[in-house]
């Protein structure tokens, strides 16, 4: 069953390049309501736990290093058909393959530094949102 919420993270490269405001504006202009948001930095333990599904993949170490090198902005977004609509808004993981106007086409440099994370399912959106936010932080 589809929900009206999804989870996103603006990754360290987005913050390093000063793209936070521009990305949040794209999210808002697409009709998403931010129901939780904070800037934080993932610890090594956080990143390993969050990306545990990839722990057997050859890129896992680089992913953890990348995600812990600087702050992120974590957010829970609300909109009808949130997961699917947000995946469309962010575009393909490879920015070279992303559609024009998508967040990754505009702000990502590569597959590994792709500016933003978006949940791939309603179930993962709920899991990822509660990973970063307590119930009292979600409005």
C-alpha positions, 0 to 999 in steps of 0.5 A: 500500500502506497503512503504519502511519505518518503525519506531523503538525504542531501549528501555531503557533496551537496552541502559542500557545494552549497546546493542545499537551498537550491535542492530544497527549493526544487523539492518544495516546487514539486509539491512536497511538504517537509514534515521533518528535517535536520542537518547532521553528520553520520558517524561511521556506525550510522553509515554502516547501519544505514547502508548495511544492505550493501555491506557485501558490495565492493563499493561499501567502504567508499560509500561509508567513507563518502557519507561520513566525510561531512554533514548531510540534511535528512528529511521526511517529505509528504505528498500524494504518491511520495516515493514514486514522485520523489524518485522521478524528481531526483532522476537516475543514480547516474547523473549522465542518464538522469532526465533534464531538470532532475536533481541529479542531472542538475547537482550530481557529479557521478554515480558515487557522488550523486547529490541526494538519496531517495527511498526506493519503497514505502517500506524503506521510506518508513525504516529510513525515516525512523533511522534518522528521526524520533517520533517527536521530530516528525510533524 
